[in-house]
Amino acid sequence: MTRKLPPLNALPAFEAAARHLNFSRAADELNVTHGAVSRAVKHLEDQLGVQLFERATRSVRLTPVGEPYARAVREVLDQLSVATHTATSRLSGSTLNVSTSDGFAGKWLVPRLYRFHRAHADIDVRVSTTGKLTNFRGDGIDVAIRYGSGEYPGLTSEFLTGEEVFPVCSPRLLEGPHPLKKPEDLRHHTLIRDGYRIDWAAWLASAGVEGVDPNSGLTFDSATFAVESAVQGEGVVLGRTMLVSADLATGRLVRPFDHALKAVSSFYLVYPPEAIRQRKVKAFRDWLLSEIEPG
């Protein structure tokens, strides 16, 4: 039977543009240019002989023909993604590809992964650290652990945990010529930053502390390095609950003050809706939730 098919290489661009209703965001997701998405969609429309989008100066919307076609294309791509995962799993063994941030991987996930491997020895785990949003199809990622609002269009997003932000330091800084007893004592110590959105300026203001320069001290791109610097007694870092809980439990870090800020963002487990059908994804999801629930 001869199938009448559209230009297949144009479908991912059309599906992403239809989901976002924005060619630029579709281009970012697919790691291509805005022009490439626009040309792919135009080529698809030309081949079908129908208009799929109504284009305005700063917006696009699906036509009455384009809307049901987008749903059908999304369903086909999802089914193809599942089939591809199933087919290639024989080649990759059963490898679970996880994307998350450097800090979450180094300070929370990796120290616990041995328990997942002990329970699921047949599933290999590959951890990729990046702060960028994941292109699941293009990057070969199965699940992502992301810090944000939880709003990821077209993806399943499961809440993991919220956070508080508070100063932490080595126990050594509670002693010496300038022991940390009250927030005002921070003027005698080095402040450590990791580029997190709640910075020292916000924490100091909320604690009513004046006379401390929030921009002085050490800055790291990596949250893991920033926390380790505090462990070594180099200064005081703004710790986040998930990233310093283990070091607080072992006594490598202490909280010199009780004052904390509630973080606006939270941690979420993110994956394509169809991915949960895979045993490795379901196993990792269930294990992750069980690890977080006890706190």
N, C-alpha and C positions, 0 to 999 in steps of 0.2 A: 504494500500500500504506500502510495506517495503522500507524504505529509506536506502540508503547506505551512512552512515555518517562517517566523520573522528573522531578521538578522540577529543571531543569538548574542553576538558581542555587544549589542546595543542594550540588551535587557537589564544588566546590572545598573547602568547609568539611569535608565528610565525608572526602574524600581526605586532607587535611592532618591531621585528627584521627586517622584510621586509621594514617597513617604515623608520627606522633609518639606515638600512644596517650596523648595529653594534650591536652585542649581548650584550655588556656592557651597552650601552645606553638603550637598551630594558629592561635589568635587572633593571636599575635605575628607569625607568618609572613604572615598575610593582612591585618594592620593593621586588625583589627576587635576587638570586645570578646569576652570569654569567653561572655557571654550570647548574642551573635549566632551563634557557632559552635554552641552548645548548641541554640538554637532551630532552626537550619538542619538539624541532624542529626535532631532530633525531628520536624520537618516531613517530612523524607525518610522516616523510619521510618513515620510515619502514612500517607503516601501509598502506600508499598509494602505496608504491613500486616504488616511483620516487624520484629523487634528486631535491630538491627545491632551494638549495643554492650551489654555487661554493665557496669553502673555500680556502683562501690563508693564509699566515702566519699572516698578520695584517689586512686583509680585507675580506669581504664576498660580493657576489653579487648574485642576483636572476638568476636562470636558465631560459631558454625559457619556461619551464613548470611552474616554480615558479612565474614568473612575473604576468601572468593573474590570477593564483590561488590566489596570494596575493590581487589583486584588488577585486576579488570576495569575499574573506574572509572579507576584510575590509568593503565592502558594507553590508554583512550579519551582522557583529558585530554592525555596525552603526544602522541598522534597528532594531536589537535586543535591543540596548540601548534605542532607542526612544520608542519601545513598552514597555520596562520595566519601563521607566519614566512614561508613560501613565498609566500603570497598577497600579503602586505604588502611583501615585498622589492621588488616592482615600483614601489611608491609611494615607498619610502625610498631608492631606488637600491640600493646594497648597503652599508648602514650597520651597522657592528659597534659595539654598545653595551657598553662595558667599565666595570665598577665596581671601584674599589680605594681604598686609603687616600691621603690627601693626601701623606704622606711618600713612599710608593712611586711615586706618579704624578710628583711634582715632582723627585725626586732620582734616579730610575732609569728609569721608563718613558718619560716625555715626551722626554728627551734622545736616546732611541734610536728613537722612532716613525718618524722620517724614513726609516729603513731598511726598515721594514715597508711604508710607503707607496710607496717606490721599487720594491719587489718586487711590490706589489699595488695599483697605482694606481687600480683600479676599486672598491676597498673603502674607504669612508670610515669613520673611527674617531671615536666620541664617547666621551670619558672622563668618568665621573661619580665624584667623590671623596666617600667617606663611610666612617665606621668601623663602620656598622651592617651586619648581615647582609642579604643581598639577597633580595628577593622577586622571583624571576626572571619569573614570569608577570605579577605586578601592576606591576612597575617597568619592564618592557620591556628588561631586561638580558640580554645574550647570554652573557657570561662575567664572572667576578669573580676578582680576585686578592686572596686573604685571608691574614691572618697569624694562625695558630692551631694547633690540634692536627691538623687535617685531617679531623676527623670531622664530616661534614655529611650527615645522613640523607637518603636519596633523591636525592643528587647525586653526580656524578663529581668526585673530588678527586685532582688529580695533584700530587705533590711537586715543588716547584721548587728550593728551596735552604734550607739552615739558616743560622744566623747566630751571630756572636760580638758581644759588647758590650764596648766599650773607650773610654777617653777620647781625644778628638781636639781639636785647637786650631789656631789660626793659627801659622805659623812664627815670627811676631813674639813670641809668648809664650815662645819658647826663649831669648830674649835679654832685656836690660833688667836692672833692679835685683833682680828675683826670677825668674830663669829656671827653667822647668820641667825639672828633671833627675831628680827622684824623686817618688813619689806624695805624700810629705809636703809637697812644695812647693805642693800645691793649696790650702793654707791661705792663701796670698797671692793667690789668683785667684778670680774669680767662677765659680760653678758654674751651668751652664745645664741646664734640664730640659724635657722635652716630654711628661710624663705616661706614659712607657713603664713597663711593669710591673717591669722591672729598674731600680731607681733608684740614686741616688748612695749611699744608705745601704748597699745590698747590695754595690755594687762596693767601697766603702771598707772594709767589714768583711772582704770576701774578700781584699783587698790588705793587711790588717793595719794600716790607717792610722787613727790616733786624732787628736783635736784639730781635726778639720775638720767644720763644721756641714753635714750633708747637705741641710738644708732651706733654706739660704740661697741667694741669687743670683736668677737670672732663670728664669721659667717661661713656656712657650709651649704653647698647645693644638696647634699645628702643628709636626710634626717638621721640615718644610722651613724654617720660620722659625727654629727652634732651631739647626739646622745652619748656616744663613746667618749667624746672630748670631755663631757661633764663627768662621766664615770672616772676618768683619769684625774679629776680635780682641777681642770683648766678653767672652770667657771660655772655659771648657772645657765641652764637651758630651759626654755618653755616646753615642758613635756606634755605629750598627748597620751591619754589613758592607755590606748592599745599599744603604743610604742615604748612605754616605760614600765608597764605593769610587771614584767619579768624581773627587771633590774631593781624595782622597788621591793619585790617579794624576796629577793636574795640579799638585800641590803647594800647592793652596789650603788644605789641611789636612795636619797631620802627627800621628803617634802619638807622644806624648812618652814613653810607657811600653809595655812589652810585655804586661803583665798584662791578660787578657781573661776574661770570663765567657761560657760557652756558653749561648745562649738556649734556653729550653724549647720555644718555639714556632718554627714555620717558615713559609715562604711556600708557598701552594698555589694552583693554578689550579682554579677550581670552576665547574661548569656542569651543567645538566640532562643526563642521559644521552643524550637524543635530539638535543641541540644539535650534537653532533659530526658529524651527517649534513650540516650546512650547510657549504658550501665556505668561507665567511668565518670560521667558528669553527675549522675544521680548519686553515686557513691561519695564523690568529693563534696557535693552540696550537703548531703546528710552528715558527713563527718565534720565539715566546717561549722555547721549550726550546733552540733553537739559539743564542739570545743569552745564555742563562744558562750553558750547558755550558762555554764557554770560560773562565767566571769573570770 
